[in-house]
Amino acid sequence: MTIAMPLQISVLSQDNCYLLYPGVDEDVETAMTRNLDPTEGPLTTRPTAADRARELLDPARCRGLITHAAGYLQTAGIDIPATQGFGQQLMRTRFYAGIYQLGRPLGMRVASALQAPGQDEDRARTARSLRLHTGQTVLDIACGPGNFTGTYGQVVGPDGLAIGLDASHPMLARAVADNPGQAVAYLSGDAENLPFRDEVADAVSCLAALYLINEPFRAIEEMARVLKPGGRIVLLTSLAPGGRRDRPHVAVMEKLSTVHMFGRDEITDLLRGLGFTEIEQVTAGLAQTITATKS
Ligand SMILES: C[S@@+](CC[C@H](N)C(=O)[O-])C[C@H]1O[C@@H](n2cnc3c(N)ncnc32)[C@H](O)[C@@H]1O
């Protein structure tokens, strides 16, 4: 892969994370093998949120990180999933990333049959559901423009860490611009193939995204893997009308919207099978919110 702009690359080993600075047009692979000695390269000592995010990465899953010019981190060795429908394609456009935060409250109101709270209450309520407090590490999977990640960063404070991960570069660029924070880092990646080590997070959320993810159940298993025992999960996603997927019009709705509609028990059953307890499900219109604790 050839890089056309000056970038900083960090290389992960079992024990360390080295920062490298390849030249313009330098091949990333060459840069990564050129300088694995931290004493030779410009090693940062400032423990930024991005630096602390690197410590959570699993070298077996993620070969390194590139800091994109827009300010988020790109994972090396993890492919961004191909889009499989119009909904996903929309998420990858700069236009939609730019207007998304304005339209979300209205979209949620409609999907929840007018039961969704306003934006500020929504964020505060989600942080409460995650039982977030200062110093904790929280992962916001499929974070979009960071509209919840930024709030998490405020709640966990400078000693904590809020990482937003998303597959859409325009969304991540918006996240960096609109929802930054001392405790906040953004990372490109795939929810189905998380780059983190096992049991690194105190809390994980995945909001308004599972219905777009190609393999949503695999993504939930990944979230369970990276969550510490006792950690909290919050999932907000779609619900088939009446909670039933076995009706012909559900397939038509899915085809037209390119959005997956979940049956009432599909996600709660999976969480139970993964050993979660305190599973609570709140349904509203075509939306469901599930909170649970990893045992
Ligand atoms: C509707 S936005 C949700 C943003 C935010 N979580 C919220 O609640 O408003 C859905 C996001 O899911 C992301 N997404 C879809 N599939 C993904 C995947 N496999 N891995 C990571 N992100 C994904 C999209 O790029 C998009 O930003």
The ligand as an ORCA input file, in Angstrom:
! r2SCAN-3c Opt
* xyz 0 1
  C     -26.860      5.056     11.747
  S     -25.159      5.147     12.150
  C     -25.191      5.085     13.926
  C     -24.289      6.110     14.556
  C     -24.407      6.223     16.082
  N     -24.020      4.981     16.734
  C     -25.784      6.618     16.514
  O     -26.385      5.925     17.343
  O     -26.280      7.633     16.059
  C     -24.655      3.498     11.743
  C     -23.139      3.367     11.628
  O     -22.788      1.985     11.554
  C     -21.590      1.919     10.808
  N     -21.334      0.536     10.410
  C     -22.061     -0.271      9.602
  N     -21.480     -1.481      9.479
  C     -20.338     -1.436     10.233
  C     -19.320     -2.389     10.532
  N     -19.330     -3.625     10.035
  N     -18.316     -1.999     11.351
  C     -18.282     -0.751     11.872
  N     -19.229      0.181     11.623
  C     -20.245     -0.155     10.822
  C     -21.858      2.872      9.674
  O     -20.677      3.272      9.029
  C     -22.557      4.027     10.395
  O     -21.673      5.047     10.758
*
